[in-house]
Amino acid sequence: MQDTATRWKSNLAAAAVAQFLCIVGWNASIPFLPLYVRELGVTDLHQVELWSGVLAAAGSAASFLVFPFWGALSDRMGHKWNTIRAALGIAVTFVAMAFVGSVQELFVARVFQGALAGITPAFFALASAFVPLENVGFALGVIQMASSAGGAIGPLVGGAVADLAGYRWAFAVSGMLSAMGAAVVLALVRDRFRRPARPSGPNGVADGARLVAHSLPVLGAILVMASANLADSVARVILPLFVDFLRRDTAGVNAATGLVLSGAALAGAVSALLMGRLADRFGYSRVLLVCAAGAALSYVSQAAAPNFGVFLVASLAMGLFVGGVVPAANAILARTVRREQQGAVYGLSASANSAGNTLGPMLGASLASAWGLRAPFAVAAVFAVGIGILTASIVRPLPHRRTARLHHLGLHLPDGFFRRVHLPHRESSQADFDEVREKGYNSEDRDAG
């Protein structure tokens, strides 16, 4: 019989492969939506831009509304089931998008895709369920690494397919890759899910929201990820235009933009694995503070870049530091939220990220229009500084002297809420960790590692 240590590692490897396939599929076609809109008969440039923005916002808005409910349902039915559901939902909608006949039909498909998606938070919740807590930072770093690698390779796959066979085949290939990811999870991930005694039912979302509202470390971790996502989307929306501005040569701008995106994604993949391991050993808050400081400096360097070479180096540094934020913040959620509520909390976190995906491009475009192409990168640096402030003031366990100040503001939290809890050592059982979670929340493991 396969022992526990080997089982979680094989589960993690299978989940990482499945995540990679799904994200390659996603990025093989979504970046080409504006060009697909033009192929569907929209020829006016302003209309193409308008529909591209509407399609992007439609999927994110649907995700914002639905993700918390999928997360709560996964607490009741199992994270493996929810991951397969998300992958198959993406697969079906991608195939539908390959057969649409108008941009209006594409809009409907995007709404359904946003409502059925949520593949990345599903994989985070799945990994958190079967990985020992002392290894959760490393495990979520592996999942994030697979996601970043898929984000780097996906556009190359989609671009090659689109050039050879057209955009419809690119969407069909995306659907096939997502279905393959679902098959990998179904066949290779061994899930010993046990329905909790008090499962998240119709009130699962409300219970998760109350947990987030009453736990500053959990709220802080969600805000950290939302801020990182918002910073990225603010700057990314004008990236091709800024690359064109720095190079002052229209020829090859697509290849140069792809180099920046792929380089940053690969740097993020390496960082996710490295920072996840370091977070398990030295503490999640410390890693978040380092990543926030590095990301802020990287965004400032991008904003001030005098030429494309400097901008490329700054983009690689940005990917390196931003790539460490998500696994560290997700590990905080995994260590501070009871497993029977993790799906609901991850769903709320994904919903917050979707809000960033909706607002970020609009904010970035408005900033560029009002103050120039460098402004979005400067504002992204401000969001990165905000990550550091959140980490220092909320994510880290707060000292007792702040309790009275919060009570003065009307925040009445449970006794001992801010007390630093020492988590058990590596050899401790899951029951020991659950006992710690019952007593209080803590964002750092000072003993493990």
C-alpha positions as CSV (number, residue, x, y, z in Angstrom):
1,M,0.0,0.0,0.0
2,Q,1.3,3.4,-0.9
3,D,2.4,5.3,2.2
4,T,1.1,8.7,3.0
5,A,4.3,10.6,2.2
6,T,4.4,9.1,-1.3
7,R,0.7,9.5,-1.9
8,W,0.6,13.3,-1.4
9,K,3.6,13.8,-3.6
10,S,2.1,11.7,-6.4
11,N,-1.2,13.6,-6.0
12,L,0.7,16.9,-6.2
13,A,2.6,15.9,-9.3
14,A,-0.7,14.9,-11.0
15,A,-2.4,18.1,-9.9
16,A,0.5,20.2,-11.3
17,V,0.4,18.4,-14.6
18,A,-3.4,18.9,-14.8
19,Q,-3.1,22.6,-13.9
20,F,-0.4,23.1,-16.5
21,L,-2.6,21.5,-19.2
22,C,-5.6,23.7,-18.3
23,I,-3.6,26.9,-18.1
24,V,-1.9,26.2,-21.4
25,G,-5.4,25.7,-22.9
26,W,-6.7,28.9,-21.4
27,N,-3.8,31.0,-22.7
28,A,-3.8,29.3,-26.1
29,S,-6.9,31.2,-27.1
30,I,-8.0,33.9,-24.7
31,P,-5.2,36.4,-25.7
32,F,-6.4,36.2,-29.3
33,L,-10.0,37.2,-28.5
34,P,-9.6,40.7,-30.1
35,L,-8.4,39.1,-33.4
36,Y,-11.3,36.5,-33.2
37,V,-13.8,39.4,-32.8
38,R,-12.5,40.8,-36.1
39,E,-12.8,37.5,-37.8
40,L,-16.4,37.3,-36.7
41,G,-17.2,40.4,-38.8
42,V,-16.5,43.4,-36.6
43,T,-14.2,45.5,-38.7
44,D,-14.3,49.0,-37.1
45,L,-11.3,49.4,-34.9
46,H,-13.2,51.1,-32.1
47,Q,-15.9,48.4,-32.2
48,V,-13.2,45.8,-31.9
49,E,-11.7,47.5,-28.9
50,L,-15.1,47.9,-27.3
51,W,-16.1,44.2,-27.8
52,S,-12.7,43.1,-26.6
53,G,-13.2,45.0,-23.4
54,V,-16.8,43.7,-23.0
55,L,-15.8,40.1,-23.5
56,A,-13.0,40.4,-21.0
57,A,-15.2,42.1,-18.4
58,A,-18.1,39.6,-19.0
59,G,-16.1,36.6,-18.0
60,S,-14.6,38.3,-15.0
61,A,-18.0,39.7,-13.8
62,A,-19.6,36.2,-14.0
63,S,-16.7,34.7,-12.1
64,F,-17.0,37.4,-9.4
65,L,-20.6,36.4,-8.8
66,V,-20.3,32.6,-9.0
67,F,-16.9,31.6,-7.6
68,P,-17.9,31.8,-3.9
69,F,-20.8,29.4,-4.5
70,W,-18.6,26.9,-6.3
71,G,-16.1,27.1,-3.5
72,A,-18.8,26.5,-0.8
73,L,-20.2,23.6,-2.8
74,S,-16.7,22.0,-3.0
75,D,-16.6,21.9,0.8
76,R,-19.7,19.8,0.7
77,M,-19.0,17.6,-2.4
78,G,-15.2,17.4,-2.4
79,H,-12.4,19.5,-4.0
80,K,-11.6,16.8,-6.6
81,W,-15.1,17.0,-7.9
82,N,-15.0,20.8,-8.1
83,T,-11.7,20.7,-10.0
84,I,-13.0,18.3,-12.6
85,R,-16.2,20.4,-12.9
86,A,-14.2,23.6,-13.5
87,A,-11.9,21.9,-16.1
88,L,-14.8,20.4,-18.0
89,G,-16.7,23.6,-17.9
90,I,-13.8,25.4,-19.5
91,A,-13.5,22.7,-22.1
92,V,-17.1,22.8,-23.1
93,T,-17.2,26.6,-23.4
94,F,-14.0,26.7,-25.4
95,V,-15.4,24.2,-27.9
96,A,-18.6,26.3,-28.0
97,M,-16.6,29.4,-28.8
98,A,-15.0,27.6,-31.7
99,F,-18.4,27.2,-33.3
100,V,-20.0,30.7,-32.7
101,G,-21.2,32.6,-35.6
102,S,-21.3,36.1,-34.2
103,V,-19.7,38.3,-31.6
104,Q,-23.0,38.2,-29.6
105,E,-22.8,34.4,-29.4
106,L,-19.2,34.7,-28.3
107,F,-20.3,37.0,-25.5
108,V,-22.8,34.5,-24.3
109,A,-20.1,31.8,-24.4
110,R,-17.8,34.0,-22.4
111,V,-20.4,34.6,-19.7
112,F,-21.0,30.9,-19.3
113,Q,-17.2,30.3,-19.3
114,G,-16.7,32.8,-16.5
115,A,-19.5,31.2,-14.5
116,L,-18.1,27.7,-14.9
117,A,-14.4,28.4,-14.6
118,G,-12.3,28.9,-11.4
119,I,-9.7,26.3,-12.3
120,T,-6.8,27.9,-10.4
121,P,-8.6,28.3,-7.0
122,A,-10.0,24.8,-7.4
123,F,-6.5,23.4,-7.8
124,F,-5.3,25.5,-4.8
125,A,-8.1,24.1,-2.6
126,L,-7.5,20.5,-3.9
127,A,-3.7,20.7,-3.1
128,S,-4.4,22.2,0.3
129,A,-6.7,19.3,1.1
130,F,-4.2,16.4,0.6
131,V,-0.8,18.1,1.5
132,P,0.5,18.0,5.0
133,L,0.3,21.5,6.5
134,E,4.1,21.8,7.0
135,N,4.6,21.4,3.3
136,V,1.7,23.6,2.1
137,G,3.8,26.5,1.0
138,F,5.9,24.3,-1.2
139,A,2.9,22.5,-2.6
140,L,1.0,25.7,-3.5
141,G,4.3,27.0,-5.0
142,V,4.3,23.9,-7.3
143,I,0.7,24.6,-8.4
144,Q,1.5,28.3,-9.0
145,M,4.7,27.2,-10.9
146,A,2.6,25.0,-13.2
147,S,0.2,27.9,-13.7
148,S,2.9,30.3,-14.6
149,A,4.6,27.9,-16.9
150,G,1.3,27.3,-18.7
151,G,0.8,31.0,-19.0
152,A,4.2,31.3,-20.7
153,I,3.7,28.4,-23.1
154,G,0.0,28.8,-23.9
155,P,0.2,31.8,-26.2
156,L,3.0,30.1,-28.2
157,V,0.8,27.0,-28.7
158,G,-2.2,29.1,-29.6
159,G,-0.3,31.3,-31.9
160,A,1.1,28.4,-33.8
161,V,-2.3,26.7,-34.1
162,A,-4.0,29.9,-35.2
163,D,-1.3,30.5,-37.9
164,L,-1.6,27.0,-39.2
165,A,-5.4,26.3,-39.0
166,G,-7.2,29.5,-37.8
167,Y,-8.5,30.9,-34.5
168,R,-11.4,28.4,-34.3
169,W,-9.0,25.5,-34.1
170,A,-7.1,27.4,-31.4
171,F,-10.3,27.4,-29.3
172,A,-10.9,23.8,-30.0
173,V,-7.4,22.9,-28.9
174,S,-7.9,24.9,-25.7
175,G,-11.0,22.8,-25.0
176,M,-9.1,19.5,-25.6
177,L,-6.3,20.5,-23.3
178,S,-8.7,21.4,-20.6
179,A,-10.5,18.1,-21.0
180,M,-7.1,16.3,-20.7
181,G,-6.5,18.2,-17.4
182,A,-9.8,16.9,-16.1
183,A,-8.9,13.4,-17.1
184,V,-5.6,13.6,-15.3
185,V,-7.3,14.7,-12.1
186,L,-10.0,12.0,-12.4
187,A,-7.5,9.2,-13.1
188,L,-4.4,10.1,-11.0
189,V,-5.5,12.2,-8.0
190,R,-6.4,10.0,-5.0
191,D,-8.9,11.9,-2.9
192,R,-10.0,10.6,0.5
193,F,-12.7,13.3,0.9
194,R,-15.0,12.8,3.9
195,R,-18.1,14.9,4.0
196,P,-17.8,17.1,7.2
197,A,-20.3,16.7,10.0
198,R,-21.5,20.2,9.4
199,P,-20.9,20.7,5.6
200,S,-21.1,24.1,3.9
201,G,-24.6,24.0,2.5
202,P,-26.8,26.8,1.3
203,N,-25.2,29.0,4.0
204,G,-21.6,28.1,3.0
205,V,-20.9,31.4,1.3
206,A,-22.2,33.3,4.2
207,D,-20.2,31.2,6.7
208,G,-17.1,31.8,4.6
209,A,-17.7,35.6,4.5
210,R,-18.2,35.7,8.2
211,L,-14.9,33.8,8.7
212,V,-13.1,36.3,6.4
213,A,-14.7,39.3,8.2
214,H,-13.7,38.0,11.7
215,S,-10.1,36.9,10.9
216,L,-7.7,39.6,10.0
217,P,-5.0,37.3,8.8
218,V,-7.4,35.6,6.3
219,L,-8.8,38.9,5.2
220,G,-5.3,40.3,4.8
221,A,-4.2,37.3,2.7
222,I,-7.1,37.7,0.4
223,L,-6.5,41.5,0.0
224,V,-2.8,40.8,-0.7
225,M,-3.7,38.5,-3.6
226,A,-6.3,40.9,-4.9
227,S,-3.8,43.8,-4.8
228,A,-1.2,41.7,-6.6
229,N,-3.7,40.8,-9.3
230,L,-4.9,44.3,-9.6
231,A,-1.4,45.7,-10.0
232,D,-0.6,43.1,-12.7
233,S,-3.8,43.8,-14.7
234,V,-3.4,47.6,-14.4
235,A,0.1,47.4,-16.0
236,R,-0.6,44.5,-18.4
237,V,-3.4,46.2,-20.4
238,I,-1.1,48.8,-22.0
239,L,2.0,46.5,-22.2
240,P,2.0,46.2,-26.1
241,L,1.7,50.0,-26.5
242,F,4.5,50.7,-24.0
243,V,6.8,48.1,-25.7
244,D,6.1,49.8,-29.0
245,F,6.8,53.2,-27.5
246,L,10.2,52.1,-26.1
247,R,11.3,50.3,-29.2
248,R,10.0,53.0,-31.6
249,D,9.7,50.3,-34.2
250,T,6.4,48.7,-35.0
251,A,8.0,45.7,-36.7
252,G,8.4,42.9,-34.3
253,V,6.3,44.5,-31.5
254,N,4.3,41.3,-31.1
255,A,7.4,39.2,-30.6
256,A,8.9,41.7,-28.2
257,T,5.6,41.8,-26.2
258,G,5.5,38.0,-26.1
259,L,9.1,37.9,-24.9
260,V,8.2,40.2,-22.0
261,L,5.1,38.1,-21.0
262,S,6.8,34.8,-21.4
263,G,9.9,35.9,-19.5
264,A,7.9,37.3,-16.6
265,A,5.8,34.1,-16.5
266,L,8.8,31.8,-16.4
267,A,10.5,34.0,-13.7
268,G,7.2,33.7,-11.8
269,A,7.2,29.9,-12.2
270,V,10.7,29.6,-10.7
271,S,9.9,32.1,-8.0
272,A,6.6,30.3,-7.0
273,L,8.5,27.1,-6.2
274,L,11.4,28.8,-4.5
275,M,9.4,31.3,-2.4
276,G,6.9,28.5,-1.4
277,R,9.8,26.5,0.0
278,L,11.3,29.5,1.7
279,A,7.9,30.5,3.2
280,D,7.5,27.1,4.8
281,R,10.9,27.5,6.4
282,F,11.2,31.2,7.3
283,G,7.5,32.3,7.6
284,Y,5.0,33.5,5.1
285,S,4.9,37.1,6.3
286,R,8.6,37.5,5.8
287,V,8.5,36.2,2.3
288,L,5.5,38.5,1.5
289,L,7.3,41.5,2.7
290,V,10.4,40.7,0.6
291,C,8.2,40.1,-2.5
292,A,6.2,43.3,-2.0
293,A,9.4,45.4,-1.7
294,G,10.9,43.8,-4.7
295,A,7.7,44.1,-6.8
296,A,7.4,47.8,-5.9
297,L,11.0,48.5,-7.0
298,S,10.5,46.4,-10.2
299,Y,7.3,48.4,-11.2
300,V,9.1,51.7,-10.6
301,S,12.0,50.4,-12.8
302,Q,9.5,49.5,-15.5
303,A,7.9,53.0,-15.3
304,A,11.3,54.7,-15.5
305,A,12.8,52.4,-18.1
306,P,14.6,54.4,-20.8
307,N,14.7,51.6,-23.4
308,F,13.4,48.1,-24.1
309,G,16.4,46.3,-22.6
310,V,16.0,47.9,-19.2
311,F,12.2,47.3,-19.3
312,L,12.8,43.6,-20.1
313,V,15.1,43.1,-17.1
314,A,12.7,45.0,-14.9
315,S,9.9,42.8,-16.1
316,L,11.8,39.6,-15.3
317,A,12.4,41.0,-11.8
318,M,8.7,41.8,-11.5
319,G,7.8,38.3,-12.4
320,L,10.3,36.9,-9.9
321,F,8.9,38.9,-7.0
322,V,5.2,38.9,-7.9
323,G,5.4,35.1,-8.4
324,G,6.1,34.6,-4.7
325,V,3.1,36.5,-3.5
326,V,0.3,34.1,-4.5
327,P,1.7,30.8,-3.0
328,A,2.7,32.5,0.3
329,A,-0.7,34.2,0.7
330,N,-2.6,31.0,-0.3
331,A,-0.5,29.0,2.2
332,I,-1.7,31.5,4.9
333,L,-5.3,30.6,4.0
334,A,-4.5,26.9,4.0
335,R,-2.9,27.1,7.5
336,T,-5.5,29.3,9.1
337,V,-8.8,28.0,7.7
338,R,-10.3,24.7,8.7
339,R,-10.4,22.3,5.8
340,E,-14.2,22.0,5.7
341,Q,-14.3,25.7,5.0
342,Q,-11.4,26.2,2.7
343,G,-13.4,25.8,-0.5
344,A,-15.7,28.7,0.5
345,V,-12.7,30.9,1.4
346,Y,-10.8,30.1,-1.8
347,G,-13.9,30.9,-3.7
348,L,-14.2,34.3,-2.1
349,S,-10.5,34.9,-2.8
350,A,-11.0,34.0,-6.4
351,S,-14.0,36.4,-6.5
352,A,-11.9,39.2,-5.2
353,N,-9.3,38.5,-7.9
354,S,-12.0,38.5,-10.6
355,A,-13.0,42.0,-9.4
356,G,-9.4,43.0,-9.9
357,N,-9.4,41.5,-13.4
358,T,-12.5,43.6,-14.2
359,L,-11.4,46.9,-12.7
360,G,-7.6,46.7,-13.5
361,P,-7.8,47.1,-17.3
362,M,-10.2,50.0,-17.1
363,L,-8.1,51.7,-14.5
364,G,-4.9,51.1,-16.5
365,A,-6.4,52.4,-19.7
366,S,-7.7,55.5,-17.9
367,L,-4.4,56.2,-16.3
368,A,-2.5,55.9,-19.6
369,S,-5.0,58.1,-21.4
370,A,-4.8,60.8,-18.7
371,W,-1.1,60.8,-17.7
372,G,0.8,58.7,-20.3
373,L,1.9,55.1,-20.7
374,R,4.3,55.2,-17.7
375,A,1.5,56.0,-15.2
376,P,0.0,52.5,-14.9
377,F,3.4,51.0,-13.9
378,A,3.8,53.7,-11.2
379,V,0.3,53.0,-9.8
380,A,1.1,49.2,-9.9
381,A,4.1,50.1,-7.6
382,V,1.7,51.8,-5.2
383,F,-0.4,48.6,-5.1
384,A,2.8,46.6,-4.4
385,V,3.6,48.9,-1.5
386,G,0.0,48.3,-0.3
387,I,0.8,44.6,-0.2
388,G,3.7,45.3,2.2
389,I,1.5,47.5,4.4
390,L,-1.2,44.8,4.5
391,T,1.4,42.2,5.4
392,A,3.0,44.3,8.1
393,S,-0.3,45.4,9.7
394,I,-2.9,42.7,9.1
395,V,-1.4,39.4,7.9
396,R,1.2,39.3,10.7
397,P,-0.3,38.4,14.1
398,L,-1.1,41.7,15.8
399,P,0.3,42.6,19.2
400,H,-2.0,43.0,22.2
401,R,-1.7,46.7,22.3
402,R,-3.7,47.1,19.1
403,T,-6.7,45.2,20.5
404,A,-7.9,48.2,22.4
405,R,-7.5,50.5,19.4
406,L,-9.6,48.1,17.2
407,H,-12.3,47.9,19.9
408,H,-12.3,51.7,20.0
409,L,-13.1,51.6,16.3
410,G,-16.0,49.2,16.9
411,L,-14.2,45.9,16.0
412,H,-15.0,43.4,18.7
413,L,-13.0,40.3,18.1
414,P,-12.8,37.0,20.1
415,D,-10.6,36.9,23.2
416,G,-7.1,35.8,22.4
417,F,-7.6,36.5,18.6
418,F,-4.3,38.3,18.3
419,R,-2.4,35.8,20.5
420,R,0.5,34.2,18.6
421,V,-0.2,30.5,18.3
422,H,2.8,28.1,18.0
423,L,1.9,25.5,15.5
424,P,3.0,21.9,16.0
425,H,6.1,20.3,14.7
426,R,6.2,18.4,11.4
427,E,5.4,15.0,13.0
428,S,2.2,16.3,14.5
429,S,-1.1,14.9,13.3
430,Q,-3.8,16.6,11.3
431,A,-5.9,16.6,14.5
432,D,-3.2,18.7,16.2
433,F,-3.4,21.3,13.5
434,D,-7.1,21.3,13.6
435,E,-7.0,21.9,17.3
436,V,-4.7,24.9,16.7
437,R,-7.2,26.3,14.1
438,E,-10.0,25.9,16.6
439,K,-8.1,28.0,19.2
440,G,-7.0,30.8,16.9
441,Y,-5.5,31.9,13.7
442,N,-1.9,32.5,12.9
443,S,-0.2,33.4,9.6
444,E,3.3,32.1,10.4
445,D,4.7,28.8,11.5
446,R,7.7,29.6,13.8
447,D,8.4,26.0,14.7
448,A,7.9,24.0,11.5
449,G,10.8,24.0,9.1
